[in-house]
């Protein structure tokens, strides 16, 4: 049994089974908070706690799935290519929106961290919370954060965005499809983009664009902001 648990196959199969269960539950009840990834995370954590299997054993196979994150992010360029005319038409407000969203995200982390007394290391770890895991973990390491904490914050941010995005767009009366996509992608990276794609092709394309640009902005601007507050 130990040989099976410590093999890559265990982590891969557990991840796939949990995600497929999440997809089935999401399709059956169709509530926005029943996000497949959120359900999968709860199921995996619950299973590991109930069986006493260590996270290290799970990650033997789970890490194989993590390797696919980068190429999966690149594939998001396909819907963007299909909506290239929208990008050409709205490129100025698109870039302004992504930049404003990225700055706002980092400013909120800094202000809230100061208000509640978070340590400097934790603040730096949370700063790249709105960009993808491959980029966020690198940025976190470069600015003196803890990559593992950054990854957790990125996952939580992404799931929150995927669950709350439609409701926020309705409440804030964000009706323009390009604006919806930019807001979702800038705030909640690839996980939010999955919801944007469900909302429409234009939203998905603009959200896909925001992932890369927001990551680039954050990588450049985060160290500059930290220099001013240190």
GILIN-V498764 format. One record per run of one state. SS is the DSSP state (A for helix, B for strand, O for the rest). FROM is the first residue (numbers start at 1). TO is the last residue. Records with the same first field share a line. If there is no record, write none. Layout:
# GILIN-V498764
SS: FROM-TO / FROM-TO
This chain:
# GILIN-V498764
O: 1-1 / 6-7 / 30-35 / 52-54 / 76-76 / 83-83 / 90-90 / 117-119 / 128-132 / 143-146 / 172-176 / 200-200 / 230-230
A: 2-5 / 8-29 / 36-51 / 55-75 / 77-82 / 84-89 / 91-116 / 120-127 / 133-142 / 147-171 / 177-199 / 201-229
